[in-house]
Amino acid sequence: MNPATANIEEAILSAILAGRINPGTRLGEQKLADLFGVSRTRVREAMMRLETRGVVQVSARRGWYVVEPSAEEAREAFQTRRVIETGLLHALREVPPQVLKSLKEHVAMERDAIGAGDVHSRACLLGDFHIHLADALGNRMLTEIIRDLTARTTLISMLYQPTEKAEESSHDHEDIVAAMEAGDLALAARLMDEHIGKVEAGLDLTAKPDPLAGLRALLSPAAFAGNAPSVPHTHDHPQDHSHPHSHGHPATKED
C-alpha cells in the first residue's frame, strides 16, 4: 500500500477511535488532498479502504462521509465483538508476564486520564484497551478486526449513548486483567462478555439520531439571544419630501 494512503487511513481511523470525528462527518477529497499534500487519487484509495473496513461510505450527493450505524447494525457490531473478544480469551493457555505488565500500564493510563478529566484521551484509551489486548497477545489479524469493530462501536456510542460511563468501563478492564493475572481465563472471558454487554445495554437504541442536530443548535432562538439586529426608528409623521437627502433614510446602528 502507498505510504500516503496508509497515513490518511490511519489518521481518520485514529480520530474516530478518539471520538474526534462525529458520525456523518463529510470527508471532502480535495480538503484531505490539501491537508496531506497528496493527489485526490491517493485520497480516494484511502477512502475505498476505509469503506471496506466499514467506517466510511460514499454517495453521489454527499461524497465520502463517516458512517452512521443503524440500531440493527449496532446490535450486530456488539454481538460480533462479544464473540471475538471472549473467544480470544477462551483460546489462551497462558498470559506472558510482559503482556500483563503492558495491560496494567494501559489501565493505569486510563485511570490517569479519567482523573484528569481528559475526555479525548480517556475515550481513546478505553477503546484502545481491547485493541491493545489483541495486539499484546501477538495476533495481528485479530488486532485489525477488533480495531475496526471498536471504531464502529465508538461511532455507535456517539449516536446512541446518553451518558458516558468511563470510570465503570475502566474498572471492568482492571477486573479482566486481574482475572488474567490469576490464571482464571474463563473468568476473564466471562467478565469481558459482561463488560461488552453493559456497554451495549447503556445505549438507547430506540433513539433515532437527529441529522439536523448541528444546524438546529446553530439556528435555535437561544443562539441569537442578544444578537438581534436593531430595528430602525420609524416616524409617525410623513417625511419631508422637500429635502429628500436629509431625512429619507434614517440611520441604523451596526452591531
N, C-alpha and C positions, 0 to 999 in steps of 0.2 A: 504494500500500500504506500502511496505517496506520503511523505512526511507532513506536507501541508494539510492533506486531507485528514490525517490522523490527529493533527493539532486541533483542527476545527471540531472534529468529532469529540475529542476528549474534553475540550473546553466547554462545549454545550452540555455534555453528559455530566460533567463535574458541577456545573452551575445548577442543573436540575436537581442533582443529589443534595446540594447545599441549600435548596429551596430559594435560589435567587432568580429563577425563571419560572413564571407562572404558567399554568396550563392555558393553552390557547394563544400564547405569545407568538406573534408573527416573526419569522426569521428571514428577513429580506436578503436575497442573494447578493445584490450589489453592495449593501452595507457590510455584510460579512466579508465580501471580497476586499473591500477597502480596509476593513479592520485588520485582516490577516495578511494583507498585501499579496493576494493571490488572484487568479482568474475566477470568473464565475463558474467555469467548468469544474475547477477544484472544489468550490463550494457545493456545487450540485452533487458531486461524487460523495462528499461527506454527508449531505442530507439524505442521499439514497441509502447509505449505510445505516444511518440513524433510523431511517424508515423501516429497514428490515429488522432492526432491534426494537421496534415498537414504541419509539419515543417521539417521532415527528410524523406528520402527514403532509400531503400536498393536495391542493385543489386549484382549479383553474381560476377561481375568483380570489382566493386569499394567498395563493402561493404556498410556501412552506410555513408550517406553524407547529408548535408543541401540542401533542395530543391532549384531549380532554376525555379521559376514560369514562365510560358509562358505568352505572351501578352494577350491571352484569359483568362488565369487564373487571370491575374492582373485585367482585367476589371470586372470579376466576384467577386473578393475579394472587390474591392472598391464599387461595386453595393451593395453587402451584408452589408458592413459597413454603407452605407448611409441609407439603410432600417432599420437596427437595431438601430443605434445611433439616428437618427431623431425620430424613433418610441419611443425610451426610453424617449426622451424629451416631445413628444406629450402626453405620458401616465401620466406624472407628474401632480399632482394637486397643490402642493406647494413644495418649496425647504427649508428644515430646515436651520436655521442660521449657525449651525456648518458645514454643507456641503458647504455653500457659503464661510465661513471662510477658510476651507480646500482648496477649489479650488483657492481662491485668493492667498493663500500662495504658492500653486503649480505654478501658473502663475508667481509670483514674483521670484521663484527659476529658472524658465525658463529664465526670463529676466537677472538674475544674471549670469547664465551660458553662455548666448549669449554675454553679455557684457565682460565676462572674456575670451571669445574665447575658452571655454572648449567644444570641438567638441563632445566627447563621452557623457558628461553629458547632453548637450543640446539635442542630438539625443534621449537619454534615456527619458528625461523629456518631450519632445514634444510628443513622442509616448505614454508615460505613462499618459498624461493628459486624454485621452479617457478611459483608464483603471481605472484611479482614479475617474473619473466622475461616472462610473457604480458602483464602489466599495463604494463610498461615499453615494450613494443612497440606498445601502444595498441589491443589487441584485447579489448574488454570482454566480448564473448561467450565467447571462449576463456578469458579470465581466470576467469569464473564457472564454466565447465565444469571447468577444471583445479583450481579451489578445492574443488569438490565431490568430485572424484576424489581429491585429496590428503587430504581429511578421511576418506574411506573407507579409503585405504591407511594412514593413521595408525592407525585402529582395527584394521586387519588386522595391522599391525606389533605392536601391543599384545597381540594374541591369539597370534600365531604366531612372533614374532621372539625367539629365546632370548637374544641379546646385541645390544646397540646398537653400531653401528659409525659413530659420529658423525664422528670425525676423517676416516675414509676418504671418507665422503659429502661432507664439506666440500672435501677435496682434489679430488674429482670435479667439484664445482661450479667450483672455481678453474680447472681444466683446460678446462672448457667455455667459460668466459668468456675465457680466453686464446686459444682457437681462434677465437672470435667476433672478438676484437680483431685477430687476424692476418688476418681476412677469409676464413678457411677454414671456411665454414659447413657444408660437407659433413662435415668432421672434427668440428665441434661437434655435428652431428646424430648421428654415429656414437658419440661419447663419451656423449651423452645416452642413447642406446639401451643402451649398455653399463652405464651408471650405474643405470638403472632395472632392468635385468636382474640386476645384482649385488644390489640391494636385495631383489628377488624371490627370488633364489637363497639369500639369507640367512634366508629364512623356513622354518620346519618345518611344511609344510602337511599332514604326516601326523599331527601332534599335534591332538588334539581338546580344545578349551577346556574347562576344568573349571568347570561352572556353580556348584559348591559351594565354589570356592577360598576366597572370603572367609569363609564360615561355617566351613569346615574349619580355617582359621588361627585363628579366634576360639575354637573348641571343641577344639583339639588338646590333648593332655595337657600339652605344654610351656607352654601359655597359663595353666595352672592351677598350675604349679610354684611352690611356696612360698605358695600362696594357699588350700590345702585347709583346710576348716573343722575346728576342733579337735573331737575326739570326747570326750564326757563320760566321766569315770572311772566304771566300774561296780563295785559292791561284790560281793564273793564271798559275804558273809553276808546273810541275809534282813533286810529293812528292819524297823525297829521300828514297828509299826502303832499302838503306843500313843500316839505323838506324830506324827500324820500331817503336820503343817505344818512340823516341824523338819527331817526327813530325806527326805521323799517326793520331792523334785525337786532333784537335785544341780545346783549352779551350773555354768554353762557360760561359757567365756571368749569374748568377742566380739572378732574380729579387726578 
